[in-house]
């Protein structure tokens, strides 16, 4: 033990060191239970559970999974079927087998009318990896959360609310709205009819055939959007933003990433693109009708299609009209280039 010349200080140091020792011991014990790598633990045999719940009317499905994937899709009317595959860890082989038997006999499923709950109350159970495959009636709302597993939802009325720490989220063919949140995983959305809100810390986002308003935010991931039918608001820290087939209102923001947009804005549509240091590129068809306002502090502006100048043009600023000028497009970047094709 570290000693000083002060007895009172020595007592304090002794108490602190004892607490540290107890904390380290607790971590070692937790690690041997499967929380920390490096300790000897035993993996139990594979376990499976199947349950079917009868329901009537709209279903609310709540799934909580610490480690493992979750797959949810539309199934037969009037029933929710849950198939679970899992592995557990324990200090001993006997303990692992016992945990497996207990989980098979008493899986974390419950029913309260048309509310079906799957998983524990916490996001993580030490030493347990469980994969869920769930089929549910089309008229189902989904609330799914995972610590490190993927979440896949398809073919339901919705809405769908999904969140994961480091896993990926995939949602497709949803009649209602979608809200997706991921720490570092990717988010993929396709064929959604309602409003979409998605947030990712470092993961990429990919959206296709969305029909409602879309609001996206990511720290460092890239964003790709194709064939959107609703308004779009995007904010990205350092990732690139790409939109293809755009017609409705667009508001795109990026820090150091580039912005690429292809499409023709509808009459009275407003497109607003801002980048700190990234390039901005706009591709329109010969039938496009818009007024184009571009500015860059240190970059160049290149208009590679015929335009009608409006006002004085310079190396770092451009005001022009394409066609009848019915839509309005404003782009600005601090140090990037602007191109119009």
VENQUI-V771844 format. One record per helix or strand of 3 or more residues. SS is the DSSP state (A for helix, B for strand). FROM is the first residue (numbers start at 1). LEN is the number of residues. If there is no record, write none. Layout:
ss | from | len
SS | FROM | LEN
SS | FROM | LEN
//
This chain:
ss | from | len
A | 7 | 26
B | 47 | 8
B | 59 | 7
B | 70 | 5
B | 79 | 12
A | 93 | 13
B | 109 | 4
B | 115 | 4
B | 128 | 9
B | 140 | 7
B | 151 | 6
B | 160 | 5
B | 169 | 6
B | 178 | 5
B | 187 | 6
B | 196 | 5
B | 205 | 6
B | 214 | 5
B | 223 | 4
B | 232 | 5
B | 241 | 6
B | 250 | 5
B | 259 | 5
B | 270 | 6
B | 280 | 4
B | 290 | 7
B | 301 | 3
B | 317 | 6
B | 327 | 7
B | 338 | 3
//
